[in-house]
């Protein structure tokens, strides 16, 4: 990975973090303890800039709301293991959140608390 692509990746992460902090601060200023919805597309990336594979998974998650990789794979028509990889990439981008319930892992659109 080149230094330029590393800097670009770090810059995108910084922008996402700043947006999340601003959303959280705004919620706290309003005295709210309710979750604040964060953009379902990573800040700094336009929807069309997501790789096709990730945008397909993201579209499925927008329809399903909260789901495991099996449900998303049925929606996208891809193998469950491949879908798990894509969903975890979206988690790392800050677009999705994940939670484990027993042996199952569920994904949902990210919110800031």
C-alpha positions as CSV (number, residue, x, y, z in Angstrom):
1,X,0.0,0.0,0.0
2,X,1.5,3.4,-1.0
3,X,1.9,6.3,1.4
4,X,-0.7,8.3,-0.6
5,X,-3.4,5.6,-0.3
6,X,-2.6,5.3,3.4
7,X,-3.0,9.0,3.8
8,X,-6.3,9.0,1.9
9,X,-7.6,6.1,4.1
10,X,-6.6,8.0,7.2
11,X,-8.2,11.2,6.0
12,X,-11.5,9.4,5.3
13,X,-11.4,7.9,8.8
14,X,-10.8,11.3,10.3
15,X,-13.7,12.8,8.4
16,X,-16.0,10.0,9.6
17,X,-14.9,10.4,13.2
18,X,-15.4,14.1,13.1
19,X,-18.9,13.7,11.7
20,X,-19.7,11.1,14.4
21,X,-18.4,13.4,17.2
22,X,-20.3,16.4,15.8
23,X,-23.5,14.3,15.7
24,X,-22.9,13.1,19.3
25,X,-22.2,16.6,20.5
26,X,-25.3,17.9,18.9
27,X,-27.4,15.2,20.6
28,X,-25.8,16.0,23.9
29,X,-26.4,19.8,23.5
30,X,-30.1,19.1,22.9
31,X,-30.1,17.1,26.1
32,X,-31.1,14.0,24.2
33,X,-30.2,10.4,25.0
34,X,-31.8,9.1,21.9
35,X,-29.6,7.6,19.2
36,X,-28.4,9.9,16.4
37,X,-28.6,8.4,12.9
38,X,-25.3,8.6,11.1
39,X,-25.2,8.6,7.3
40,X,-25.5,5.2,5.8
41,X,-22.9,6.0,3.3
42,X,-19.4,6.7,4.8
43,X,-18.6,10.3,5.1
44,X,-16.1,11.4,2.4
45,X,-17.4,8.7,0.0
46,X,-20.4,9.3,-2.3
47,X,-22.7,6.4,-2.8
48,X,-21.5,5.7,-6.3
49,X,-17.9,5.6,-5.1
50,X,-18.5,2.5,-3.0
51,X,-17.4,-0.7,-4.8
52,X,-20.3,-2.4,-6.5
53,X,-20.0,-5.4,-4.1
54,X,-20.3,-3.2,-1.0
55,X,-23.1,-1.0,-2.3
56,X,-25.1,-4.1,-3.1
57,X,-24.7,-5.3,0.5
58,X,-25.6,-1.8,1.8
59,X,-28.7,-1.7,-0.3
60,X,-29.8,-5.0,1.1
61,X,-29.2,-3.8,4.6
62,X,-31.3,-0.7,4.0
63,X,-34.2,-2.9,3.0
64,X,-33.7,-5.5,5.8
65,X,-32.8,-3.1,8.6
66,X,-31.2,-5.6,10.8
67,X,-30.1,-9.0,9.6
68,X,-27.5,-11.8,9.7
69,X,-25.3,-12.6,6.8
70,X,-27.5,-15.5,5.7
71,X,-30.5,-13.1,5.2
72,X,-28.4,-10.6,3.4
73,X,-26.9,-13.3,1.1
74,X,-30.4,-14.5,0.2
75,X,-31.3,-10.9,-0.7
76,X,-28.2,-10.3,-2.8
77,X,-27.9,-13.8,-4.3
78,X,-24.3,-14.3,-3.1
79,X,-22.7,-16.9,-0.9
80,X,-23.0,-16.3,2.8
81,X,-19.3,-16.4,3.5
82,X,-18.6,-13.7,0.8
83,X,-21.5,-11.6,2.2
84,X,-19.9,-11.8,5.6
85,X,-16.7,-10.4,4.3
86,X,-18.5,-7.5,2.6
87,X,-20.6,-6.8,5.7
88,X,-17.5,-6.7,7.9
89,X,-15.9,-4.3,5.5
90,X,-18.9,-2.0,5.8
91,X,-18.5,-2.3,9.6
92,X,-14.9,-1.2,9.4
93,X,-16.0,1.8,7.2
94,X,-18.4,2.8,10.0
95,X,-21.5,2.3,7.8
96,X,-22.8,-0.8,9.7
97,X,-22.7,-1.9,13.3
98,X,-22.6,-5.5,14.4
99,X,-23.7,-7.3,17.5
100,X,-23.3,-10.9,18.5
101,X,-26.3,-12.8,20.0
102,X,-25.1,-16.3,21.0
103,X,-23.4,-17.7,17.9
104,X,-25.2,-15.4,15.5
105,X,-23.9,-12.0,14.3
106,X,-26.4,-9.4,13.3
107,X,-25.7,-6.3,11.3
108,X,-27.6,-3.0,11.1
109,X,-27.1,0.6,9.9
110,X,-24.7,2.4,12.2
111,X,-26.1,4.8,14.8
112,X,-24.2,6.9,17.4
113,X,-25.3,6.7,21.0
